[in-house]
Amino acid sequence: MFPARASGNKKSAHSFGSGPRQPNSALAGLGDV
């Protein structure tokens, strides 16, 4: 459902696909949205 699932990081769900671009998508993803 979330593109972020491809990154294998559940926290990446907040970044909506930012995982592949940013390893720390859990933190950076919040600002990326």
C-alpha positions, 0 to 999 in steps of 0.5 A: 500500500505504501511505496515505502514498503519497498525499502523494508523500513516500516518507519519509511511509511512517513516518507512515502517512498523517500526511503530509497533516496534517504537512509534516514527516511524515518527522520528526513521523511517527516520533513520531506512530506 
